Amino acid sequence: MKRNVTLLVICQAFANTNNTILIAIGALIGYSLADNKLLATLPVATVMIGTMLGTMPAANLMRAIGRKRGYLVGLLIGMTGAAICSYAIYAQNFWMFCVGTGIYGVNNSFVQTYRFAAADVSSSQFKATAISLVMLGGVVAAFLGPQSVKLTQDLFAPNLYLGSYISVIGLALVAGLLMMFVRIPTLTAAEKKQPGRPLSEIVKEPTFFVAVIGAMVGYGVMSLIMTSTPLSMVAHEHGSGAAFDVITAHVVGMFGPSFITGAVIKRYGVLNVMLVGAVLLAGCVAISMTGHELHQYFIGLIILGVGWNFLFIGGTTLLTEVGTGSERFKIQGVNDLLVFGTVALASLASGSIFHFMGWESLNLVAIPFLSISFLATLWLMLKRRKEARLAV
């Protein structure tokens, strides 16, 4: 069990490194290539669109051939997308670049289920810890991603960032080699024949509803703010180097708490952790409203990352309480479809909101959604307490 989780942590680290590279420079490349600067964040959005569109096909493929083989297919797709991005940068073709990032995003449809694979190979008592440990791979990405960009961005000058996208191919290849040693249980023939409950029945479960809302809001708000952070920083004369450092700190905030998130969930309960996550995300908004100094970006983005960690990992852990056997692929696929559909919309809208309304208004957009997540989680908590009292 520990061996499999460790390998998944390492594979997640490489995958998150590649995602950090794409996010850190995607909007900057988009801004340099696009004739219409309103489309600057489209390459980041197409990553999320690819992820969204790939969630259900990925879930169905992994249900049929197993998670491990599915992950290897996903990595091949990711390398293909990165290769297209590399050529697009060389050819200075914005739309080809967007196609490449979109294809790479399909790989994320598989990568995002590494956390569920960790739960599959773990006992019920270790699931929350296993999920948080796999997400811990992002701590490596926090440093390796931006530093990789700094080391590789000028390798093929004057084609800025071409080397960075070639490095993405290399990291995906290493992840694929490691994935071959992971052992993940597959569905039995009997389980594959069991269709499980229809989605119309599953979505009526309060636990499913609150888990999905939490993950959607946590990831959506984080993407909304993070995507335009480099644009805002450069616009306020902090430079791309400082923006990379802030993204590094942000990614540490996203994944660093994973050392303890599983233990915190076990001690205080998943719903309490999700509530704290929503409050922290609101705290990021409050800090972002105070100004544009470098320390304000650092503090705000770190808090944004920690809030995402609590709300997203909390939502993922809560989702594992819903469904068993073959149902879990369907449930996980629908969850990720909704989550990354939200992320795609947030990433796409981020650039336009920032351009027309500014940094402060961009942050304020998050408040209604955070309120919905907070209230939904609180409702489920009170509902469970009432049911527990009646059961006594």
Backbone torsions as a table, in degrees:
resi	resn	phi	psi	omega
1	MET	NA	-49.7	-177.8
2	LYS	-64.9	-35.9	178.9
3	ARG	-62.5	-45.9	-179.4
4	ASN	-64.5	-43.2	179.3
5	VAL	-63.9	-40.1	179.0
6	THR	-61.6	-44.6	178.8
7	LEU	-64.4	-39.0	177.6
8	LEU	-65.2	-36.2	176.2
9	VAL	-60.4	-45.8	-178.8
10	ILE	-65.5	-44.5	178.5
11	CYS	-62.4	-39.8	177.2
12	GLN	-63.8	-36.7	179.3
13	ALA	-61.2	-45.8	178.7
14	PHE	-66.2	-40.8	179.9
15	ALA	-64.0	-43.9	179.4
16	ASN	-68.1	-31.7	175.1
17	THR	-60.5	-46.1	178.4
18	ASN	-62.9	-41.2	178.5
19	ASN	-65.1	-37.6	177.8
20	THR	-63.5	-40.5	177.2
21	ILE	-61.1	-47.3	-178.9
22	LEU	-61.3	-42.0	-177.3
23	ILE	-73.1	-40.4	-176.4
24	ALA	-64.3	-35.2	-175.2
25	ILE	-117.4	-7.0	-176.7
26	GLY	-58.2	-47.7	-179.4
27	ALA	-68.8	-35.3	179.6
28	LEU	-67.7	-41.5	175.9
29	ILE	-65.7	-42.8	177.8
30	GLY	-57.8	-42.1	-179.6
31	TYR	-65.4	-36.9	-178.1
32	SER	-75.6	-30.1	-176.3
33	LEU	-92.7	-30.3	-172.9
34	ALA	-78.2	136.5	172.9
35	ASP	-70.7	-39.2	176.4
36	ASN	-95.4	108.4	-174.3
37	LYS	-67.5	-13.3	174.9
38	LEU	-64.9	-19.9	-178.0
39	LEU	-92.3	11.9	-174.0
40	ALA	-56.7	-38.3	-177.0
41	THR	-90.5	3.5	180.0
42	LEU	-58.9	-40.3	178.3
43	PRO	-59.9	-34.8	176.1
44	VAL	-69.7	-40.4	179.7
45	ALA	-65.0	-37.2	-178.7
46	THR	-69.3	-26.8	171.7
47	VAL	-58.9	-46.8	-178.3
48	MET	-70.6	-34.3	176.9
49	ILE	-64.9	-43.1	176.4
50	GLY	-60.8	-40.9	177.2
51	THR	-62.0	-46.3	-179.1
52	MET	-60.9	-48.5	-177.0
53	LEU	-67.9	-25.1	-177.4
54	GLY	-88.4	-9.5	-171.6
55	THR	-61.7	-51.1	-177.5
56	MET	-70.5	-44.3	174.5
57	PRO	-59.1	-38.7	178.4
58	ALA	-64.2	-44.3	179.4
59	ALA	-61.3	-43.8	-179.5
60	ASN	-67.2	-39.5	179.1
61	LEU	-64.6	-44.8	-179.3
62	MET	-68.3	-31.4	175.1
63	ARG	-64.6	-34.4	-177.1
64	ALA	-82.3	-42.5	-172.8
65	ILE	-114.0	-2.4	-179.5
66	GLY	97.5	154.5	-177.2
67	ARG	-63.8	-45.5	-174.3
68	LYS	-58.1	-50.8	179.0
69	ARG	-64.1	-37.1	176.9
70	GLY	-62.2	-40.1	179.5
71	TYR	-64.6	-37.0	178.2
72	LEU	-67.2	-38.7	174.9
73	VAL	-61.5	-44.0	179.9
74	GLY	-60.4	-41.5	179.9
75	LEU	-65.2	-36.7	175.8
76	LEU	-63.5	-40.4	177.1
77	ILE	-63.7	-42.2	179.7
78	GLY	-62.0	-42.4	178.9
79	MET	-64.8	-36.0	176.6
80	THR	-63.2	-45.0	178.8
81	GLY	-62.3	-42.0	179.7
82	ALA	-65.5	-35.6	177.7
83	ALA	-65.1	-40.7	177.6
84	ILE	-64.5	-42.0	177.6
85	CYS	-60.0	-41.9	-179.2
86	SER	-61.0	-45.8	179.8
87	TYR	-67.3	-36.4	-179.8
88	ALA	-63.3	-38.8	177.4
89	ILE	-64.7	-42.5	177.7
90	TYR	-61.9	-41.7	-177.6
91	ALA	-85.4	-4.6	-178.3
92	GLN	56.5	47.3	-176.6
93	ASN	-114.8	107.0	-176.1
94	PHE	-63.2	-46.5	-174.7
95	TRP	-70.1	-35.4	174.5
96	MET	-64.5	-38.0	177.5
97	PHE	-60.8	-42.3	178.9
98	CYS	-64.7	-38.0	176.6
99	VAL	-62.3	-44.3	179.7
100	GLY	-61.9	-44.3	179.3
101	THR	-66.8	-34.3	177.0
102	GLY	-64.4	-43.4	178.0
103	ILE	-65.1	-40.6	176.4
104	TYR	-60.0	-36.6	-179.7
105	GLY	-59.3	-30.2	178.1
106	VAL	-60.6	-37.0	176.2
107	ASN	-58.6	-36.3	179.3
108	ASN	-64.2	-24.0	175.6
109	SER	-59.5	-34.9	177.4
110	PHE	-82.0	-45.2	-176.7
111	VAL	-58.7	-39.6	-176.2
112	GLN	-65.1	-13.9	178.5
113	THR	-94.5	3.4	174.6
114	TYR	-55.9	-34.9	-178.9
115	ARG	-65.8	-35.7	177.1
116	PHE	-72.6	-33.9	176.1
117	ALA	-62.6	-38.9	177.3
118	ALA	-61.2	-38.9	177.2
119	ALA	-67.1	-36.5	-179.4
120	ASP	-63.4	-33.4	-176.1
121	VAL	-95.0	8.4	-174.9
122	SER	-119.2	156.4	174.0
123	SER	-71.9	164.3	-178.0
124	SER	-60.7	-34.1	-179.5
125	GLN	-72.5	-24.5	-174.7
126	PHE	-99.9	-3.1	-172.8
127	LYS	-59.9	-50.5	-178.1
128	ALA	-60.5	-40.4	179.0
129	THR	-67.1	-42.6	-179.9
130	ALA	-62.4	-42.8	178.4
131	ILE	-61.0	-46.5	-178.5
132	SER	-67.7	-34.8	178.5
133	LEU	-66.3	-40.2	177.3
134	VAL	-62.7	-41.0	177.6
135	MET	-65.9	-20.2	179.3
136	LEU	-62.5	-22.1	176.9
137	GLY	-55.7	-20.5	178.7
138	GLY	-68.7	-20.8	177.8
139	VAL	-63.5	-42.0	176.2
140	VAL	-61.2	-42.8	-179.0
141	ALA	-62.8	-31.9	-178.8
142	ALA	-58.4	-34.4	179.9
143	PHE	-96.8	-43.7	-175.2
144	LEU	-68.2	-37.2	-177.8
145	GLY	-62.8	-65.0	-179.5
146	PRO	-60.8	-37.2	179.9
147	GLN	-68.0	-34.9	175.6
148	SER	-61.9	-40.9	177.6
149	VAL	-60.9	-46.0	-179.0
150	LYS	-60.6	-37.6	-177.3
151	LEU	-77.9	-28.7	-171.4
152	THR	-110.1	-9.9	-171.3
153	GLN	-62.9	-28.7	-176.6
154	ASP	-107.0	10.3	-175.6
155	LEU	-61.0	-33.0	-177.4
156	PHE	-119.7	39.7	178.1
157	ALA	-54.4	141.1	10.5
158	PRO	-86.8	10.4	179.1
159	ASN	-83.9	83.2	-175.8
160	LEU	-60.5	133.2	177.0
161	TYR	76.5	1.0	177.2
162	LEU	-61.0	-44.2	179.1
163	GLY	-61.4	-32.4	-179.9
164	SER	-64.2	-40.2	-179.4
165	TYR	-76.4	-28.1	173.2
166	ILE	-67.8	-35.3	177.1
167	SER	-64.8	-30.2	176.9
168	VAL	-60.7	-40.9	178.5
169	ILE	-61.7	-44.4	-179.1
170	GLY	-63.3	-42.8	179.9
171	LEU	-66.0	-38.1	177.9
172	ALA	-65.4	-36.6	178.7
173	LEU	-64.2	-43.2	178.2
174	VAL	-63.2	-42.7	178.6
175	ALA	-59.8	-39.7	179.4
176	GLY	-64.3	-39.2	178.5
177	LEU	-64.7	-40.6	178.8
178	LEU	-68.5	-37.8	-177.9
179	MET	-60.9	-26.7	-178.6
180	MET	-64.9	-17.4	-178.8
181	PHE	-99.0	0.6	179.8
182	VAL	-83.8	137.9	176.9
183	ARG	-111.4	113.2	-179.0
184	ILE	-123.5	128.0	-178.7
185	PRO	-62.8	141.4	177.3
186	THR	-103.6	163.6	177.4
187	LEU	-67.7	143.7	173.9
188	THR	-74.8	165.3	178.4
189	ALA	-58.5	-38.2	179.8
190	ALA	-66.4	-40.4	179.9
191	GLU	-66.2	-37.5	180.0
192	LYS	-64.5	-29.3	-179.5
193	LYS	-79.0	-14.9	-179.6
194	GLN	-87.8	110.6	-177.8
195	PRO	-72.0	-22.0	-178.0
196	GLY	77.5	-178.1	-178.9
197	ARG	-69.2	151.7	175.5
198	PRO	-68.5	153.3	-179.5
199	LEU	-59.7	-33.7	-179.3
200	SER	-59.8	-27.2	177.3
201	GLU	-85.0	-40.0	-177.6
202	ILE	-64.4	-42.8	-175.2
203	VAL	-67.8	-13.6	178.5
204	LYS	-80.7	-11.5	179.0
205	GLU	-70.2	127.2	179.0
206	PRO	-56.6	-37.0	-179.2
207	THR	-63.5	-43.6	177.7
208	PHE	-61.4	-46.3	-177.2
209	PHE	-59.2	-49.5	-176.5
210	VAL	-69.4	-38.4	178.7
211	ALA	-61.5	-45.5	-178.0
212	VAL	-69.4	-42.4	178.4
213	ILE	-60.1	-44.6	179.5
214	GLY	-60.6	-46.9	-179.6
215	ALA	-65.9	-41.1	179.0
216	MET	-61.6	-48.7	-177.5
217	VAL	-68.7	-44.3	-179.1
218	GLY	-59.3	-48.1	-178.1
219	TYR	-74.6	-37.8	-178.1
220	GLY	-65.7	-46.6	179.6
221	VAL	-64.5	-42.7	178.8
222	MET	-59.5	-46.1	-179.0
223	SER	-66.4	-39.8	179.4
224	LEU	-56.0	-47.8	-175.9
225	ILE	-79.1	-44.4	-175.8
226	MET	-64.4	-39.6	-174.8
227	THR	-59.3	-38.9	-177.9
228	SER	-93.8	-1.3	179.4
229	THR	-59.0	-48.8	177.8
230	PRO	-59.6	-37.6	179.8
231	LEU	-65.2	-43.9	179.8
232	SER	-65.1	-41.6	-178.6
233	MET	-66.1	-44.3	178.5
234	VAL	-64.7	-38.4	178.5
235	ALA	-63.9	-27.7	178.9
236	HIS	-103.0	25.7	167.9
237	GLU	63.5	36.9	174.9
238	HIS	-95.1	-18.0	176.2
239	GLY	85.9	156.8	-176.8
240	SER	-68.9	-32.0	178.4
241	GLY	-61.8	-44.2	177.3
242	ALA	-65.5	-36.8	178.5
243	ALA	-62.9	-41.1	177.5
244	PHE	-61.6	-40.0	-179.8
245	ASP	-65.9	-38.5	178.1
246	VAL	-66.7	-41.2	177.3
247	ILE	-63.1	-37.6	176.0
248	THR	-59.6	-48.4	179.5
249	ALA	-62.4	-38.1	179.2
250	HIS	-63.0	-45.4	-178.6
251	VAL	-66.7	-34.7	173.2
252	VAL	-61.3	-42.5	176.9
253	GLY	-63.0	-34.6	179.1
254	MET	-66.8	-45.3	-169.2
255	PHE	-110.8	-20.9	179.2
256	GLY	-55.5	-44.0	179.5
257	PRO	-62.4	-12.7	-179.2
258	SER	-61.6	-17.5	172.5
259	PHE	-56.9	-33.6	-172.8
260	ILE	-122.6	-9.7	-173.6
261	THR	-57.0	-44.8	179.4
262	GLY	-59.5	-44.0	179.5
263	ALA	-66.8	-37.8	178.9
264	VAL	-64.7	-41.4	178.2
265	ILE	-62.8	-42.8	179.4
266	LYS	-63.8	-36.5	-175.5
267	ARG	-80.4	-45.4	-171.8
268	TYR	-106.0	-11.6	179.5
269	GLY	97.2	142.7	-173.9
270	VAL	-64.9	-36.0	-177.3
271	LEU	-69.0	-38.0	176.4
272	ASN	-62.6	-40.8	179.1
273	VAL	-64.6	-39.7	178.6
274	MET	-65.2	-38.3	177.3
275	LEU	-62.5	-44.0	178.6
276	VAL	-62.5	-38.8	178.3
277	GLY	-59.3	-44.6	178.9
278	ALA	-63.7	-39.5	179.1
279	VAL	-65.3	-41.4	179.3
280	LEU	-64.3	-40.6	177.8
281	LEU	-62.4	-38.3	175.1
282	ALA	-65.4	-33.9	176.8
283	GLY	-63.5	-37.0	175.6
284	CYS	-60.2	-43.3	178.2
285	VAL	-59.4	-44.3	-179.2
286	ALA	-60.9	-42.8	180.0
287	ILE	-67.4	-40.5	-179.5
288	SER	-63.0	-23.9	-179.2
289	MET	-78.2	-10.4	-172.7
290	THR	-88.3	-14.1	178.3
291	GLY	155.0	-171.4	-173.1
292	HIS	-123.7	21.9	175.8
293	GLU	-69.7	156.0	-176.2
294	LEU	-59.5	-40.9	-178.5
295	HIS	-66.0	-27.9	178.7
296	GLN	-70.9	-37.7	174.6
297	TYR	-65.4	-43.2	180.0
298	PHE	-59.8	-53.7	-176.6
299	ILE	-63.3	-46.7	-179.0
300	GLY	-60.0	-44.3	-177.1
301	LEU	-73.6	-30.3	174.7
302	ILE	-66.0	-46.3	178.5
303	ILE	-63.7	-37.7	175.8
304	LEU	-57.7	-42.8	-179.7
305	GLY	-65.6	-44.1	-179.5
306	VAL	-65.4	-41.4	177.6
307	GLY	-60.6	-42.6	176.1
308	TRP	-59.8	-45.0	-178.6
309	ASN	-56.3	-49.8	-177.6
310	PHE	-66.8	-42.1	-175.8
311	LEU	-76.1	-40.5	-177.1
312	PHE	-75.9	-47.3	178.3
313	ILE	-66.4	-36.6	175.1
314	GLY	-60.7	-45.6	178.6
315	GLY	-63.2	-40.3	178.1
316	THR	-63.3	-44.4	179.1
317	THR	-63.2	-42.2	178.8
318	LEU	-62.8	-36.7	-178.4
319	LEU	-65.4	-29.5	-179.9
320	THR	-67.3	-11.7	175.8
321	GLU	-78.8	-9.9	-175.6
322	VAL	-105.1	123.5	173.2
323	GLY	79.8	157.4	177.6
324	THR	-142.0	169.8	175.0
325	GLY	55.5	-135.3	-175.9
326	SER	-68.0	-18.2	179.8
327	GLU	-61.7	-31.5	-171.1
328	ARG	-64.5	-31.5	177.7
329	PHE	-66.0	-42.3	178.5
330	LYS	-64.1	-46.0	-179.1
331	ILE	-63.4	-46.4	-179.5
332	GLN	-65.8	-37.4	178.7
333	GLY	-64.9	-44.9	178.7
334	VAL	-64.7	-42.4	178.2
335	ASN	-56.7	-50.6	-177.2
336	ASP	-69.9	-31.3	174.9
337	LEU	-60.2	-46.9	-179.7
338	LEU	-69.4	-41.9	-178.6
339	VAL	-63.5	-50.5	-174.4
340	PHE	-82.1	-17.2	166.7
341	GLY	-65.0	-43.2	176.3
342	THR	-62.7	-44.0	-179.5
343	VAL	-62.6	-40.5	178.9
344	ALA	-62.0	-45.8	178.5
345	LEU	-63.0	-42.1	-179.0
346	ALA	-64.5	-43.8	-179.6
347	SER	-65.8	-40.4	-179.4
348	LEU	-68.8	-41.4	-178.6
349	ALA	-73.3	-25.5	-173.5
350	SER	-55.3	-49.2	-177.5
351	GLY	-62.4	-42.7	-178.9
352	SER	-68.7	-42.3	178.4
353	ILE	-62.0	-43.3	179.0
354	PHE	-63.0	-42.7	-177.0
355	HIS	-65.5	-44.8	-174.0
356	PHE	-88.5	-30.8	-170.7
357	MET	-117.5	-19.2	177.4
358	GLY	95.0	170.4	-174.9
359	TRP	-63.5	-43.1	-177.2
360	GLU	-64.6	-45.5	179.9
361	SER	-66.1	-35.8	176.5
362	LEU	-56.8	-43.7	-179.9
363	ASN	-68.2	-38.2	-178.1
364	LEU	-65.6	-26.8	177.9
365	VAL	-57.2	-27.7	-176.0
366	ALA	-71.8	-25.5	-169.9
367	ILE	-59.7	-48.1	179.9
368	PRO	-59.0	-38.4	-178.5
369	PHE	-70.7	-39.0	176.4
370	LEU	-63.9	-35.8	178.1
371	SER	-64.2	-41.5	179.2
372	ILE	-61.9	-46.3	-179.9
373	SER	-63.1	-44.3	-179.2
374	PHE	-61.1	-47.1	-177.8
375	LEU	-68.0	-38.1	178.7
376	ALA	-64.3	-42.7	179.2
377	THR	-65.4	-43.2	178.5
378	LEU	-62.2	-40.1	178.0
379	TRP	-60.0	-46.1	-179.9
380	LEU	-65.1	-38.2	178.6
381	MET	-61.6	-47.2	179.8
382	LEU	-65.9	-36.8	178.3
383	LYS	-62.2	-44.8	-179.5
384	ARG	-66.8	-37.8	178.1
385	ARG	-63.8	-40.9	178.7
386	LYS	-63.9	-43.8	179.5
387	GLU	-64.1	-36.2	179.1
388	ALA	-67.0	-39.3	178.6
389	ARG	-65.7	-40.8	-178.9
390	LEU	-69.2	-27.0	-178.5
391	ALA	-77.0	-17.8	-178.9
392	VAL	-73.4	NA	NA
